Amino acid sequence: MTIEEWLKRGEERLRRGPHPERARRDVELLLMHSTQLDRAALLVRTKETLLEEEAGLYRNLLKRRAVGEPIQYILGKAEFFGLAFQLSSNVLIPRPETEHVVEKAIELAARFRDLRIIDIGTGSGAIAVALAHELPGAHVTATDVSMTALITAKLNAQHNGVAERIRFLRGDLLAPVEVEQFDIVVSNPPYVPSVDRDSLSVEVRDHEPAIALFAGKDGLDVIRNLIPAALAALSPAGFLVMEFGFGQWPAVSAMLAYAGFDQIDFTPDLQGIPRVAVARRP
């Protein structure tokens, strides 16, 4: 079969899957990965046939995508804040809305000398690596309960040239640094309500790590613990920058105020939904 025929058959198969609107782009990405060709070269060579090993790899990748495995896991990579990240199924796929966390932290960074930042629940390292890349003078710490996630995060720090400026520690929330203080605490914690599990897409529900997604019946279990822990870890006039879920901003606002934060503000995502909380320790 020619590349053109593989493209056509693959697209037909993925159009019967969970995301038919992405079928053509996905099969192109899978064929690019299987042949190690860029898109321009692939489309120029559509009349050529695949090598046997290329065809075998493509069939396997297509099968994985057809049952809903995210394209980022299949390809083992994703982009975040203009940087390339390696991925495994042990970490969440970095999402565009999380870039707002990085943007807000960068805005706040100019207020501090000898800036100290900690990323709680770093996962792939996306936030920590992006901040270290954008703020070369900052001291960055990243924590996670998952050793496999920390391994991925360290690889991404190395790949993006910031490994020497990020300290990776294993532990829950701020437990690994309980005697230290920071100027900015950033986090994209688990915040999906467990009762919403069945309503999630097959890509998320069946393939992304549950420990990084779900946080109790209302999705706020981790945030309830994170907010007071962050307050205790912040230096005076330091900031918490935290992502949260749809419809959670009233509860998050109340928890921040109750804990003792002031200057509480919310940043919307591209759909206008409050997505990132920024709050100051007095």
NUTI-268466 format. One record per residue: residue in three letters; z, y, x of N, C-alpha, C in turn. Coordinates in steps of 0.05 Angstrom, whole numbers, plus 32768, in hexadecimal, padded with zeros to 4 digits. Layout:
// residues N
alaZYXZYXZYX/...
***
This chain:
// residues 282
met80007FE88011800080008000800080198011/thr7FF3802D80087FF280478017800B80578010/ile800F806C80208025807E801B8022808A7FFF/glu800A80917FF88005809D7FDD800E80897FC7/glu800980707FCB8010805C7FB7802F80587FB6/trp803B80587FCE805880567FCF8065806E7FC1/leu805A80867FC58065809E7FB88063809B7F9A/lys804C80927F90804880907F73805A807B7F67/arg805C80647F73806D804F7F68808A80567F69/gly809280637F7F80AE806B7F8280B580807F6D/glu80A380937F6980A980A87F5580AB809C7F39/glu809A80897F33809B807C7F1880B6806E7F15/arg80BF80617F2A80D980537F2880F080677F24/leu80F1807C7F348107808F7F328106809F7F19/arg80F080A27F0C80EE80B07EF380FD80A07EDD/arg810280877EE2811280777ECF813080777ED6/gly813780867EEB815280867EF48162809E7EE9/pro817A80A47EF5818C80B87EEA818280D57EED/his817080DA7F00816780F57F05814880F67F08/pro813A80F27EF1811D80F17EF28110810B7EFC/glu811E81227EF88113813B7F008111813E7F1F/arg8120812D7F2D811F812E7F4B810E81177F57/ala810181087F4680F480F07F4F80E080F57F66/arg80CE81087F6380B9810C7F7780C681157F91/arg80D881287F9080E481327FA980F4811C7FB6/asp8102810C7FA7811280F67FB3810180E27FC1/val80EB80D97FB480DA80C57FC280CD80D07FDB/glu80C780EA7FDB80BC80F67FF380D280F68009/leu80EA80FC8003810080FC8016810580E08021/leu810480CC800F810880B0801880F180A7802A/leu80D980AE802480C380A6803580C380B6804F/met80CB80CF804F80CE80DE806880E280D1807A/his80F880C8806E810E80BB807D810480A08088/ser80F58091807880EC8076808080D780788096/thr80C6808D809680B0808F80A980B680A280C0/gln80CC80B180BD80D380C680D180BD80DB80D3/leu80B080E180BD809C80F680BB80A7810D80AB/asp809F812680B280A6813C80A18094813C8089/arg8099814E8075808B814D805C806D81538060/ala806781668071804B816D8076803C81568081/ala804781488095803A813180A18037811B808D/leu804C8117807C804B81018069803481058055/leu8031811E804B801C81238037800081238043/val7FFE8129805C7FE4812780697FDB810A806D/arg7FEE80F8806F7FE880DC80757FEB80CA805D/thr7FE780D480457FEB80C5802D7FD880AC802A/lys7FC280AC80387FAF809680377FB68080804A/glu7FC98084805B7FD18070806F7FE5805D8063/thr7FE78045806F7FFB80318066801480338076/leu802A8029806A80438029807880458010808B/leu8053801380A1805A7FFC80B1806C7FEA80A1/glu806E7FD180A8807E7FBE8099809B7FC68099/glu80A67FCF80B080C27FD780B180C77FF180A1/glu80B3800380A080B6801B809180B680158073/ala80A58002806A80A47FFA804E80BE7FED8046/gly80C97FDC805780E27FCF805080F97FE2804E/leu80FA7FF58060810F800A805F810C801A8045/tyr80F48022803F80EF8033802880F78024800E/arg80F0800B800C80F77FFB7FF481167FFB7FF1/asn81247FF7800681417FF68005814D80127FFC/leu814280278008814C80428001814680497FE4/leu812E80417FDB812580467FC0813780387FAC/lys813E801F7FB28150800F7FA1816B801D7F9E/arg817680277FB4819080357FB4818E804E7FA3/arg8178805D7FA6817680767F96817280707F78/ala8164805A7F72815E80537F568177804D7F46/val818D80447F5381A6803F7F4581B980567F46/gly81B0806D7F5181C080857F4F81CF808D7F68/glu81CC807E7F7F81D980877F9781CE80A27FA0/pro81DF80B57FA681D580D07FAD81C280CF7FC5/ile81AE80E07FC4819A80E17FDA81A880E87FF4/gln81BD80F97FF381CA8101800B81D880EA8019/tyr81E380D7800A81EF80BF801781D980AD8022/ile81C480AA801481AE8099801D81A380A38037/leu819E80BD8039819380C9805181A980CE8066/gly81C280CE805E81D880D2807081DB80EE807A/lys81D28101806A81D4811D807381D28130805C/ala81DC8149806081DB815E804C81DD8179805B/glu81D5818E804E81D881A9805A81EE81B8804B/phe81FD81C8805B821281D9804F821481F18060/phe821382088054821582228061820282248079/gly81EA8219807581D5821B808981D9820880A0/leu81EC81F5809F81F181E280B481EB81C680AA/ala81E581B480BD81DF819880B681F8818880B9/phe81FE817780A58215816680A5820D814980A1/gln821A813780B18217811B80AC822A81128096/leu822180FF8086823180F6806F823480D8806E/ser824A80D08062824E80B4805A825A80B4803F/ser825B809D80328266809B80178285809F8017/asn829180A4802E82AD80A8803082B580C6802C/val82A180D7802A82A680F48026829580FF8010/leu829F81148004828F81227FEF8276812E7FFB/ile826281307FEB824A813F7FF28250815D7FF0/pro824C816C8005825181898004823F81967FEF/arg824A81A87FDF823C81B47FC9823A81D37FCD/pro822581DF7FC1822081FC7FC58238820D7FBC/glu824682057FA7825C82167F9D827382177FB2/thr827582037FC2828A82037FD7828482187FED/glu826C82207FEF8265823580028274824F7FFC/his827C82537FE2828B826B7FDB82A6826B7FE9/val82B282547FEE82CB82527FFC82C7825D8019/val82B28255802582AC825E804182A7827C8041/glu82978285802E829182A2802D82AA82B38029/lys82BC82AB801882D482BA801382E682BA802C/ala82E882A3803982F882A2805182ED82B48067/ile82D382B5806A82C682C6807E82CC82E38077/glu82CB82EB805E82D28306805682EE830E805E/leu830082FB805B831D8301806183238300807E/ala831282F3808E831982EE80AA831D830780BA/ala830F831D80B48311833580C3832C834280C2/arg833D833A80AF8358834580AC836B833B80C1/phe8364832680CF8377831980E1836E831880FE/arg8381831B8110837D8316812C838582F98133/asp837882EE8146837E82D2814E838082C08135/leu836A82C08126836982B4810B836F8296810C/arg8380828D80FA8387827180F78380826880DB/ile836E825480D98364824A80C0836A822C80BE/ile8371822380A68374820680A2836481FE8089/asp835581E8808B834581DD8075835381C4806C/ile835C81C48053836B81AD80488358819A8039/gly8359818180418347816D8035832A8172803E/thr832681718058830D817A806482F58169805D/gly82F9814F805882E2813E805182CE813C8067/ser82B68145806182A08145807582A4815A808B/gly82B8816B808782BC8181809982AC819A8093/ala829E819A807C828B81AF8076829881CB8078/ile82AF81D0806B82BB81EA806B82C581F18087/ala82D381DF809482DE81E480AE82C981EA80C3/val82B481DA80C2829E81DD80D6828F81F780D1/ala828A81FD80B8827C821680B2828C822E80BA/leu82A6822D80B682B7824480BE82B9824680DC/ala82BC823080EA82BC8230810782A2823B8113/his828C823481068272823D810F826F825B810A/glu8278826580F48275828280ED828A829480F9/leu82A18288810082B78298810B82C0828C8126/pro82B08291813A82B58284815482D0828A8161/gly82DD82A0815882F782A68163830F82998154/ala8309828B813F831E8280812E832982668139/his834282608134834E82468139834E8237811F/val83408221811E833C82128105834981F78107/thr835881F180F2836581D680EE835981CA80D5/ala835681B080D5834C81A280BD835C818980B8/thr83648184809F8374816C80998366815C8084/asp836D8142808483638130806F83748117806F/val8378810A8058838780F18057837680DA8060/ser835C80DD8060834A80C78067834180C88084/met834680B28093833E80B180AE831F80B080B0/thr831280A2809E82F580A0809F82E980BB8099/ala82F580CB808882EB80E6808482EE80F7809D/leu830580F580AA8309810480C382F580FC80D9/ile82EE80E380DA82DA80DA80ED82BF80E880E8/thr82B880E980CE829F80F680C782A0811480CD/ala82B7812080C782BB813D80CC82B8814380EA/lys82C5813280FA82C38137811782A681358121/leu829881218117827B811E811F826C81378117/asn8272814280FF8263815A80F7826B81738107/ala828481748110828C818A8122827E8188813C/gln827B816F8147826C816B8160824F8173815D/his8243816A81478227816E81428221818C8140/asn8234819C8136822F81B88132823C81C98148/gly824581BC815D824E81CB8175826981D98172/val827B81CF8160829581DD815D82AC81CA8160/ala82A781B2816B82BC819E816D82D481A7817D/glu82D081B8819182E581C181A282F781D68195/arg82EF81E0817E82FE81F58171830A81ED8156/ile830881D38150831581C98137832881B2813E/arg834081B58134835481A0813783558190811D/phe835081768120835081648108836A81548108/leu8377815480F08391814680ED8391813680D4/arg839C811E80D5839D810D80BE83B8811180AF/gly83B68114809583CE8117808583C88124806A/asp83DB8123805883D8812E803E83DD814C803D/leu83CA815B803383CD8178803083D58185804B/leu83EC8193804B83F581A18063840B81928072/ala84108179806B8425816A8078842181688097/pro8409816680A28406816380BF840D817D80CE/val8410819480BF841581AD80CD842C81BC80C0/glu844081AD80B7845581B980A6846681CE80B4/val846581D080CE847481E580DC846381FC80E6/glu844981FB80DF8437821080E88430822480D2/gln8425823B80DA841C824E80C683FF825680CC/phe83F1825D80B683D4826480B883CF827E80A9/asp83B9828A80B183B182A380A483A0829E808B/ile83918288808B838082818074838282638070/val8388825B80588387823F8050836F823C803E/val835D8229804483458225803383468207802A/ser833B82038013833A81E78009832681E47FF2/asn831A81CD7FF2830B81C37FDA831881A97FD2/pro832E81AB7FC4833E81937FBE833281827FA7/pro833B816A7FA38334815B7F8B833D816A7F72/tyr832B816D7F5F8333817B7F46832681717F2D/val8319815A7F2E830C814F7F16832181407F05/pro832481477EEC833681387EDB832E811B7ED8/ser834181097EDA833A80EC7ED8832E80E57EBD/val833580F57EA8832A80EF7E8E830D80F67E8C/asp830281057EA082E6810C7EA082D480F87EAF/arg82E080E37EB982D280D07ECA82B880C67EBD/asp82B980BE7EA482A280B27E97828C80C77E91/ser829280E07E91827E80F57E8C826F80FE7EA5/leu827880F57EBD826B80FC7ED6825180EE7ED9/ser823F80F97EE8822680EC7EEE822B80D37EFE/val821880C07EFD821C80A67F0B821D80AB7F29/glu821080C07F33821080C67F4F822C80CC7F58/val823B80DC7F49825680E47F50826A80CE7F4A/arg826980C47F31827D80B07F28827C80977F38/asp8265808D7F3E826380727F4A825F80737F69/his825C808A7F748255808B7F918266809D7FA2/glu827180B37F97828180C57FA8829E80BB7FA7/pro82AD80C07FBD82C980B57FBF82DC80C07FAA/ala82E880AE7F9A82F980B67F84831180C77F8E/ile831B80C07FA6833280CE7FB1832D80EC7FB5/ala831480F27FBA830C810E7FBE8303811C7FA5/leu8303810E7F8F82F981197F758310811E7F61/phe831F81087F5C833181087F45834D81107F4D/ala835A81207F3A837581297F40838681297F26/gly838A81127F1B839A81107F03838B81167EE9/lys839A81147ED3838E81177EB9838081327EB5/asp838C81477EBF838181627EBB8373816C7ED4/gly8372815D7EE9836481647F02837481777F13/leu838D817D7F0D839C81917F1B83B381867F2C/asp83B5816C7F2E83CC81607F3C83CD81697F5A/val83B681687F6783B681707F8483BB818E7F87/ile83AE819E7F7583B181BB7F7783CE81C37F72/arg83DC81B57F6083F881BB7F5B840981B97F75/asn840281A67F85841181A27F9F840681B57FB5/leu83EC81B97FB483E081CA7FC983E981E77FC8/ile83EB81F27FB183F1820F7FAF840C82167FBC/pro842282097FB5843B82107FC2843C82097FE0/ala842E81F37FE7842D81EC8003841D82018013/ala8408820B800783F882208015840882398018/leu841782418003842882598005843B8257801D/ala844882408020845B823B8035844E823C8051/ala84358234805284278232806C8419824C8074/leu8417825F8062840982788068841B828C8075/ser840F829B8088841D82B18093841E82C8807F/pro843082DB8081843182F1806F841682FF806D/ala840D8305805483F38311804F83DC82FD8055/gly83E282E4805783CD82D0805A83C282C8803F/phe83AB82BA8040839C82B48027839782968023/leu8398828E800A838E82748002837382787FF4/val835F82687FFD834582687FF1833F824B7FE8/met833D82477FCE833C822C7FC3832882297FAD/glu831982147FAE8306820D7F99831581FE7F83/phe830B82007F6A831781F17F54830281EB7F3F/gly830981DE7F2A82F581D47F1782F081E57EFF/phe82DD81DD7EEF82D581EB7ED782EC81EE7EC3/gly82F182067EBA8306820A7EA68323820A7EB0/gln832682087ECB834182057ED6834D82207EDF/trp833D82357EDE8346824F7EEA8360825A7EDC/pro836382587EC2837D82627EB7839582547EC2/ala839482397EC483AA822A7ECF83AE82307EEC/val839982327EFB839B82387F1883A782547F1C/ser839E82677F0C83A982827F0E83C782827F08/ala83CF82747EF483EB82737EED83FC82667F03/met83F182507F0F83FF82437F24840282547F3D/leu83ED82627F4483EE82747F5B8402828A7F57/ala840382967F3F841682AC7F3A843282A17F3A/tyr8437828A7F2E8451827E7F2D845C82777F49/ala8449826E7F5B845282677F768459827F7F86/gly844F82977F7F845682B07F8D843F82BE7F9A/phe842682B47F95840F82C27FA1840A82DC7F92/asp83FD82EF7F9F83F383067F9183D6830B7F99/gln83CA83217F8F83AE83277F94839C830E7F8D/ile83A283027F76839382EA7F6D837882F37F62/asp836382E67F6C834882ED7F64833882D37F62/phe832282D57F52831182BD7F4F82F482C47F53/thr82E682B27F6182C982B57F6782B982A27F56/pro82A582AB7F47829582987F378280828A7F48/asp827782737F3E826082667F4A824682727F40/leu823082657F46821682717F3F821182707F21/gln822182607F12821F82607EF5823382737EE8/gly824182837EF8825482967EEE826F828A7EE6/ile827482717EEE828D82637EE882A182687EFE/pro82BA82717EF882CE82747F0D82D1825A7F1C/arg82CF825C7F3782CD82447F4782E082457F5F/val82E5825C7F6A82F5825F7F83830B82737F7E/ala8324826B7F84833B827D7F82834182887F9E/val834882A27F9E835182AF7FB6836C82BC7FAF/ala838182B67FBF839B82C07FB983AA82C67FD3/arg83BA82DB7FD383C882E47FEB83E682DD7FEA/arg83F082D58001840E82D38003841882EF8009/pro842B82F97FF9843583147FFE84428317801A/
***
